[in-house]
Amino acid sequence: MRVIDLRGSAGQRTGVAIVPLDAHSSDQMGLTKSAVSLAKMFRYTTWFVVNRDRILGWRDVDSQWSVRLDGRDVLSSYATEPSDLSEAGESFLAGLVENWLEDLRAHWKHPPGKVPGEVELGAHGLLEELGTGATSAATP
């Protein structure tokens, strides 16, 4: 599991965990549960768990996820070939997620309102939690 640590728009800590699961392994190793435990330990205000099949977002890690996005729909926009996602490992996914987060922040690839998942994140109040203008630091 890899964690991207972000500072939200109000300076709060937000975490994005890249969990290398595919549709078949689901959560057999309990990695989503481990990611949520990390979120609590590091006192993240908002937490996202990302793999190639899904993106789950929590505003409060003690509650049920509040947003669910199709990981393939979101991340394929940042892959050279959409088929690259089928064999994507943790590092490759981390790069795609960082590109997506930067696109949400600076709209370098898509115009405002057109970034994959942007409307859904905004509807749940999670967009500003990702920190427009935030810098990220990926940790292994």
N, C-alpha and C positions, 0 to 999 in steps of 0.2 A: 504494500500500500504506500502511496506517495501522497503527501499533504502539501497543498499550496496555501500559504498563509497570506491573507489579504487584510488590508485596513479599509473598512467601510467609509462611506461619505462622512460620518460623524466621528471617525477615528476608532470605532469599535473593531474588534478582531473578528474576522470571518474566515472560516476554513472551507477548503474544497478538497475532498479526498478522492483520489483516483484509485478505484478498487478494480483490479484486473479480473473481472468475472465475465463469463459469457452467458448466453441464454440457457445453456444446458447445466452449468454448475450452479446457477442461481445464487444462493448464499450458503452453500453447504459448509463452508469453512467459517461461517459466522463473521465474515469481514465487515458487513454492514454494521453489525452490532459492535464490533471492535472500533469501527470508525466513529460511531456515536459515543462510545466510551471515551475516545480521544477528544472529541469535541467538548465533552463535559470537563475532562481533566484540564484542557487548555483554555476553558472558559470562552469558547467561541459563542458569539451572539447568534450567528447564523451558520448553517452547515449544509454543504452539498456533497452527496455521494454520487460519483460519476463512474460509469463504465460504458462500454461500447453500446450497450442495449438500453440503458436508462440513466436518467439524471433525476435524483430525488433531492428536494430542498426542504429544510426545516428552518423556521424562524426561532423556535425554541426546541432544543434537542430533547426535552422531556416529553414532547408531544408527537403526534403522528406527522409524517411529512405533509407539507402543505402544497407542494407542486411536484408534478411528475411529468418529465419530458421524455420523448423517445430519443435516446442517445444517438442512434444512427441518423435520425433526421437532423439533429443539431450538428453533430461532429463531422458528418460526411461533407458538409459544406467547406470544411477546412482541410480535408484530406486531398492529396493529389488525385487519387482514384478512389471512388466510394468503396470499391472492393478491398482497399487497404484496411478497412476497419475489421474485416473478418479475422485477420491474424494480428491485430494490433496488440502490442504489449503495453506494459505500464508506462514506459518512457514515451512511446509514440502517443499514447492517449494523453499524457500530461502535456505534450506539445500542442495537441489539438485543443485541449481545454484552455490552455493559456492563450491560444489564438482566438478562441471564442470569447473569453473574458475581455481580451483587448478590443475585440470588435464591439462588444457591448459598451465598453468605455469610450472608444474613439471613433467607432463606425468606420473603420478602415476598409472593410470589405462590403458591408451592407449599409444602406441609408438608415437613419433613425426609424424605428418601428418595423424594420425588415430583418433584423438579426434573428436567426433561429432561436425561438424560445423567449424572445424579448417581451412580447405581449403578455405571455403567461406569467413571467417573472414579475412584470409590472403590476398585473392584476392581483397578485398575492403580496405585494409590497416588498418583494425580495430583490428587485432590481437595484435599488439604492444600497441595499445591504452588501452588494458585491463591490461597492466602492468605486464610483466613477472617479477616475484619476488615481485609483489605488495602484500601488506597486506590489508585485508578488514575488515570493521567494519559495521556490519548490524545494522540498526537503525529502530525502529518501526515506 
